Amino acid sequence: MGCVFCKIINGEIPAYKVYEDENVLAILDISQATKGHTIVLVKQHFQNLYDIDEEVACKVFSTVPKIANAIKKAFNPIGLTVLINTDKPLQTIYHFHIHLIPRYPSDGVEIDFINNMGNTSKQQYLDTQEKIKACF
């Protein structure tokens, strides 16, 4: 298997491990967008958020506050960005993972959202709401 995260999990590629249990491995991101930028990996291979099963997701997401609080205690950031890229254009490694990016004053990390408040009609909200609800 050519998945770089699977290779890290299997010990074939070294990594800076900060947390590990039977379901999760948390490592420092090689890019370090900010000091302490950590990736939480599920040990079982799932391509992305669309593929992960609920039981495994519960196990992974239950560790996120523990890891986030360790980062907070270690570095005292002003906040934390929790990020999951799923599919194109932003997912580059197709193994489900969660980024925990500590935020600091003037850290240079930009995550922009276009503010469309006021540009969506009530009917558009209702149509969107019904479309999503119909898929459960």
C-alpha positions in Angstrom: 0.0 0.0 0.0 1.4 3.4 -0.9 -0.3 5.5 1.8 2.3 7.6 3.6 0.1 7.7 6.8 -0.3 3.9 6.8 3.5 3.7 6.5 3.9 6.1 9.5 1.4 4.1 11.5 3.2 0.8 10.6 6.5 2.3 11.7 8.0 2.2 8.1 8.5 6.0 8.1 9.6 8.0 11.2 7.4 10.6 12.7 7.3 12.9 15.7 4.6 11.1 17.7 2.8 13.0 20.4 0.0 10.6 21.3 -0.9 7.0 20.5 -3.6 4.5 21.6 -5.1 1.5 19.9 -7.2 3.6 17.4 -5.3 6.8 17.0 -1.8 8.2 16.3 -1.1 11.9 16.6 2.0 13.3 15.0 3.5 16.7 14.4 2.7 17.8 10.9 5.8 18.0 8.8 4.8 21.4 7.5 4.2 23.0 10.9 1.8 25.7 9.8 2.3 26.9 13.4 4.2 25.6 16.4 2.5 22.5 17.6 0.5 21.8 14.4 -0.6 18.2 15.0 -2.3 15.6 12.8 -4.6 13.1 14.4 -4.6 9.9 12.3 -7.0 7.0 12.5 -4.9 3.8 12.5 -7.4 2.0 10.3 -7.3 3.2 6.7 -10.2 5.2 5.5 -9.9 7.5 2.5 -11.6 10.5 4.0 -14.5 11.7 6.1 -17.0 10.3 3.7 -15.6 6.8 4.2 -15.0 6.5 8.0 -17.5 4.4 9.9 -19.4 5.9 12.8 -17.8 3.7 15.5 -14.3 4.5 14.4 -15.2 8.2 14.1 -16.4 8.2 17.7 -13.1 6.7 18.9 -11.1 9.2 16.9 -13.1 12.3 17.7 -13.1 11.4 21.4 -9.3 11.8 21.5 -9.3 15.3 19.8 -10.1 17.3 23.0 -7.4 15.4 24.9 -4.8 16.2 22.3 -6.0 19.8 21.9 -5.7 20.4 25.6 -2.2 19.0 25.6 -1.3 21.5 22.8 -3.0 24.3 24.8 -1.1 23.4 27.9 2.3 23.1 26.1 2.1 26.3 24.0 -0.7 28.5 25.3 -2.0 29.5 21.9 -4.8 32.1 21.6 -7.0 29.5 19.8 -7.0 26.4 17.7 -8.2 25.6 14.2 -9.6 22.1 13.7 -9.5 21.2 10.1 -10.5 18.2 8.0 -9.9 18.3 4.2 -12.1 15.8 2.3 -11.6 15.2 -1.3 -10.5 17.8 -3.9 -9.2 20.4 -4.0 -7.5 20.4 -0.6 -7.0 16.7 0.5 -3.5 15.7 -0.5 -3.1 12.4 1.4 -6.1 10.1 1.1 -6.1 8.7 4.6 -8.6 10.3 7.0 -6.9 12.7 9.4 -7.7 15.8 11.5 -5.4 18.9 11.7 -5.1 20.7 15.0 -3.5 24.0 14.3 -2.6 26.2 17.3 -3.2 29.8 16.6 -1.0 32.7 17.7 -1.1 36.4 17.2 0.2 37.3 13.7 0.9 33.7 12.9 0.3 34.3 9.2 -2.1 31.4 8.8 -5.1 32.4 6.7 -8.3 30.4 6.4 -10.7 32.6 4.6 -14.5 32.1 4.3 -16.4 34.2 1.9 -19.1 36.0 3.9 -22.4 35.5 2.1 -24.6 36.6 5.0 -27.6 38.3 3.6 -27.1 36.9 0.1 -29.2 33.7 0.6 -33.0 33.9 0.4 -35.3 32.1 2.9 -36.4 29.9 0.0 -32.8 28.9 -0.8 -32.3 28.0 2.9 -35.4 25.9 2.9 -34.5 24.1 -0.4 -31.0 23.4 0.9 -32.4 22.2 4.2 -34.8 19.8 2.6 -32.2 18.5 0.2 -29.9 17.5 3.0 -32.6 16.1 5.3 -33.9 13.9 2.4 -30.5 12.1 2.3 -30.5 10.7 5.8 
